[in-house]
Amino acid sequence: MTSRLTTPLDSCAARTRHWHLAPPGSDSGVGGPAAAPTGAVTGPGAHRSRLRALASSAHFVTHLGDVLFDAASSGGEVLRFELYGGPGPVAVIFEPSYIKSVVTADEAIAPSATHESPLRPIVGGESVLTSLGRRHRQQRALLMPRFHGRSVASYQQSIDDATETALRSWPVGRPVPLAIIAQQITLDVIMAGIFGLPEPSAMTPAETAMRIELLRLLRFSTTPIATATQLMNARREDPVGLLKLFLRRIDRRILAVIDERRTAGDAGARDDILALLLEARTEDGAPLSDSEIRDELITLLLAGHETTANTVAWTFERLTRFPQVYGRAREAVRSGDDDYLEALLNESMRSRPVVPAIARHLLEPWDFGDDRVPDGVTALISILLLHHRDDLYPQPFDFRPERFVGVRPGPHELMPFGGGNRRCLGAALAMAELRTVVGELLRRVDLQTTDAPGEAPRHRNVTMIPKAGGRVTARSIQR
């Protein structure tokens, strides 16, 4: 069954609401009992100019949440779009059983679409993010032990030290983007885990130069020109333009550190991820190439840095707009109520998932209830819509950590780290950082609450971040 909505994609801009401004207590209209038949929002037609079609598809990408909430509230559990200059036909799904059928399917029939990610020109084609099939499984098996159990526990001192440093430098009485403060923390933690970098004063010249270039790239990624650079590199395998120049400098610095470590020959005595990659061997017994190691390092750096930092920023962007919840959270942390802190983090990731969607290519026809999607379609799994279903999370625009107290959500009902065999490798490390950083900020920083509208989400690469960086003002800080 496929019924069609008559509204073309290019008119969505004129009527989409801003979902992030929905008032508390309201329903989303997503996943409610009165859902209409499945809808299909059509893409470019013969009567539309190429420029208009491109503008429509760009609006879809840059206002993804607004477009999807508008379409989903019109009814249906499968939304269809045709994106000009993009992946072509797209089926958006956000019903748990439909999601499960895709993310748990054999990669032979539903492979990940991450090899077409906007991050592909940056992280390369040999990383755990962009690889597929057997190679991806081998990479996960190699890296997984460094992100679980005792390895995560070994990062705790780095997390504590980085948090303490950030708190000492936080200005009082002046609005600051919390994402910037959180990035200082998460960057130090992930660089310690990946490269085993010591205190700056103890770094080698090669390590210092690499850190400077990486910081430069991360600062550049937040500028408007970076957005234009991203569009220029969309759907390319290799970088061009300004991005190519930036990456060339970074690659030179990373390769210098790799060469320095190879020459030192002490990888076996170290426990950082670079040492692990230097010691790794392929099935043929050959060491990994420098380009393979570089791709893994860049992937882990970016994935382990930005997502966690922006989760911290979103958490306090929400808390400062819900004063009663903020007060309750501070009391919980001071009394050692770890269950409430865990529920708070789940609610933050539910209401503002930093990765709002993941994708799979459907290589066979797929049945979603009564709707059959033909092969060749990209299934876009909307984590954002899933997390705002009225039937799963009543009054989804409320910020209520209590909904997760004593509740363990299903793996296809709460998906801040994705799902299936592509679930985020660093989920355990991210949660350890979030518990420490959010807990310390609640315990030691008194933030000014506000009745200002919620910050608009900004879509950058594959992430959804607060447009103003989660701007907050500290009234006092316990140093």
Secondary structure in CASP SS format (residue, H / E / C, confidence):
PFRMAT SS
TARGET T0000
AUTHOR 0000-0000-0000
METHOD secondary structure of the structure
MODEL  1
M C 1.00
T C 1.00
S C 1.00
R C 1.00
L C 1.00
T C 1.00
T C 1.00
P C 1.00
L H 1.00
D H 1.00
S H 1.00
C H 1.00
A H 1.00
A H 1.00
R H 1.00
T C 1.00
R C 1.00
H C 1.00
W H 1.00
H H 1.00
L H 1.00
A C 1.00
P C 1.00
P C 1.00
G C 1.00
S C 1.00
D C 1.00
S C 1.00
G C 1.00
V C 1.00
G C 1.00
G C 1.00
P C 1.00
A C 1.00
A C 1.00
A C 1.00
P C 1.00
T C 1.00
G E 1.00
A E 1.00
V C 1.00
T C 1.00
G C 1.00
P C 1.00
G C 1.00
A C 1.00
H C 1.00
R C 1.00
S C 1.00
R H 1.00
L H 1.00
R H 1.00
A H 1.00
L H 1.00
A H 1.00
S H 1.00
S H 1.00
A H 1.00
H H 1.00
F H 1.00
V H 1.00
T H 1.00
H C 1.00
L H 1.00
G H 1.00
D H 1.00
V H 1.00
L H 1.00
F H 1.00
D H 1.00
A H 1.00
A H 1.00
S H 1.00
S C 1.00
G C 1.00
G C 1.00
E C 1.00
V E 1.00
L E 1.00
R E 1.00
F E 1.00
E E 1.00
L E 1.00
Y C 1.00
G C 1.00
G C 1.00
P C 1.00
G E 1.00
P E 1.00
V E 1.00
A E 1.00
V E 1.00
I E 1.00
F C 1.00
E C 1.00
P H 1.00
S H 1.00
Y H 1.00
I H 1.00
K H 1.00
S H 1.00
V H 1.00
V H 1.00
T C 1.00
A C 1.00
D C 1.00
E C 1.00
A C 1.00
I C 1.00
A C 1.00
P C 1.00
S E 1.00
A C 1.00
T H 1.00
H H 1.00
E H 1.00
S C 1.00
P C 1.00
L C 1.00
R H 1.00
P H 1.00
I H 1.00
V H 1.00
G C 1.00
G C 1.00
E C 1.00
S C 1.00
V C 1.00
L C 1.00
T C 1.00
S C 1.00
L C 1.00
G H 1.00
R H 1.00
R H 1.00
H H 1.00
R H 1.00
Q H 1.00
Q H 1.00
R H 1.00
A H 1.00
L H 1.00
L H 1.00
M H 1.00
P H 1.00
R H 1.00
F H 1.00
H C 1.00
G H 1.00
R H 1.00
S H 1.00
V H 1.00
A H 1.00
S H 1.00
Y C 1.00
Q H 1.00
Q H 1.00
S H 1.00
I H 1.00
D H 1.00
D H 1.00
A H 1.00
T H 1.00
E H 1.00
T H 1.00
A H 1.00
L H 1.00
R H 1.00
S H 1.00
W C 1.00
P C 1.00
V C 1.00
G C 1.00
R C 1.00
P C 1.00
V E 1.00
P E 1.00
L H 1.00
A H 1.00
I H 1.00
I H 1.00
A H 1.00
Q H 1.00
Q H 1.00
I H 1.00
T H 1.00
L H 1.00
D H 1.00
V H 1.00
I H 1.00
M H 1.00
A H 1.00
G H 1.00
I H 1.00
F H 1.00
G C 1.00
L C 1.00
P C 1.00
E C 1.00
P H 1.00
S H 1.00
A H 1.00
M C 1.00
T C 1.00
P H 1.00
A H 1.00
E H 1.00
T H 1.00
A H 1.00
M H 1.00
R H 1.00
I H 1.00
E H 1.00
L H 1.00
L H 1.00
R H 1.00
L H 1.00
L H 1.00
R H 1.00
F H 1.00
S C 1.00
T C 1.00
T C 1.00
P H 1.00
I H 1.00
A H 1.00
T H 1.00
A H 1.00
T H 1.00
Q H 1.00
L H 1.00
M H 1.00
N C 1.00
A C 1.00
R C 1.00
R C 1.00
E C 1.00
D C 1.00
P C 1.00
V C 1.00
G H 1.00
L H 1.00
L H 1.00
K H 1.00
L H 1.00
F H 1.00
L H 1.00
R H 1.00
R H 1.00
I H 1.00
D H 1.00
R H 1.00
R H 1.00
I H 1.00
L H 1.00
A H 1.00
V H 1.00
I H 1.00
D H 1.00
E H 1.00
R H 1.00
R H 1.00
T H 1.00
A H 1.00
G C 1.00
D C 1.00
A H 1.00
G H 1.00
A H 1.00
R C 1.00
D C 1.00
D C 1.00
I H 1.00
L H 1.00
A H 1.00
L H 1.00
L H 1.00
L H 1.00
E H 1.00
A C 1.00
R E 1.00
T C 1.00
E C 1.00
D C 1.00
G C 1.00
A C 1.00
P E 1.00
L C 1.00
S C 1.00
D H 1.00
S H 1.00
E H 1.00
I H 1.00
R H 1.00
D H 1.00
E H 1.00
L H 1.00
I H 1.00
T H 1.00
L H 1.00
L H 1.00
L H 1.00
A H 1.00
G H 1.00
H H 1.00
E H 1.00
T H 1.00
T H 1.00
A H 1.00
N H 1.00
T H 1.00
V H 1.00
A H 1.00
W H 1.00
T H 1.00
F H 1.00
E H 1.00
R H 1.00
L H 1.00
T C 1.00
R C 1.00
F C 1.00
P H 1.00
Q H 1.00
V H 1.00
Y H 1.00
G H 1.00
R H 1.00
A H 1.00
R H 1.00
E H 1.00
A H 1.00
V H 1.00
R H 1.00
S C 1.00
G C 1.00
D C 1.00
D H 1.00
D H 1.00
Y H 1.00
L H 1.00
E H 1.00
A H 1.00
L H 1.00
L H 1.00
N H 1.00
E H 1.00
S H 1.00
M H 1.00
R H 1.00
S H 1.00
R C 1.00
P C 1.00
V C 1.00
V C 1.00
P C 1.00
A E 1.00
I E 1.00
A E 1.00
R E 1.00
H E 1.00
L C 1.00
L C 1.00
E C 1.00
P C 1.00
W E 1.00
D E 1.00
F E 1.00
G C 1.00
D C 1.00
D E 1.00
R E 1.00
V E 1.00
P C 1.00
D C 1.00
G C 1.00
V C 1.00
T E 1.00
A E 1.00
L E 1.00
I E 1.00
S E 1.00
I H 1.00
L H 1.00
L H 1.00
L H 1.00
H C 1.00
H C 1.00
R C 1.00
D C 1.00
D C 1.00
L C 1.00
Y C 1.00
P C 1.00
Q C 1.00
P C 1.00
F C 1.00
D C 1.00
F C 1.00
R C 1.00
P H 1.00
E H 1.00
R H 1.00
F H 1.00
V C 1.00
G C 1.00
V C 1.00
R C 1.00
P C 1.00
G C 1.00
P C 1.00
H C 1.00
E C 1.00
L C 1.00
M C 1.00
P C 1.00
F C 1.00
G C 1.00
G C 1.00
G H 1.00
N H 1.00
R H 1.00
R C 1.00
C C 1.00
L C 1.00
G C 1.00
A H 1.00
A H 1.00
L H 1.00
A H 1.00
M H 1.00
A H 1.00
E H 1.00
L H 1.00
R H 1.00
T H 1.00
V H 1.00
V H 1.00
G H 1.00
E H 1.00
L H 1.00
L H 1.00
R H 1.00
R H 1.00
V E 1.00
D E 1.00
L E 1.00
Q C 1.00
T C 1.00
T C 1.00
D C 1.00
A C 1.00
P C 1.00
G C 1.00
E C 1.00
A C 1.00
P E 1.00
R E 1.00
H E 1.00
R E 1.00
N C 1.00
V C 1.00
T E 1.00
M E 1.00
I E 1.00
P E 1.00
K C 1.00
A C 1.00
G C 1.00
G C 1.00
R E 1.00
V E 1.00
T C 1.00
A E 1.00
R E 1.00
S E 1.00
I E 1.00
Q C 1.00
R C 1.00
END
